[in-house]
Amino acid sequence: MMIKINSKESVEIVEDVFVNVINEAGSQYKSWDELTEEQQECFTRLSQGLRDVYEQYRDCLS
């Protein structure tokens, strides 16, 4: 899942594989195994929350 935060920041999450935070300072790629358990849970909740919002508004997007 690629999340565009604003014109200068993006977060790419592939659960159980990697997270890539991209901003003006560069790219911070971390494999899922490098993340702490708390970070894994945070990125999982973020990803799930966005999927839930997308499903809620999906019909009006097409």
Secondary structure as UniProt FT lines:
FT   STRAND          2..6
FT   TURN            7..8
FT   STRAND          9..14
FT   TURN            15..17
FT   STRAND          18..23
FT   TURN            24..25
FT   STRAND          26..31
FT   HELIX           32..34
FT   HELIX           37..61
//
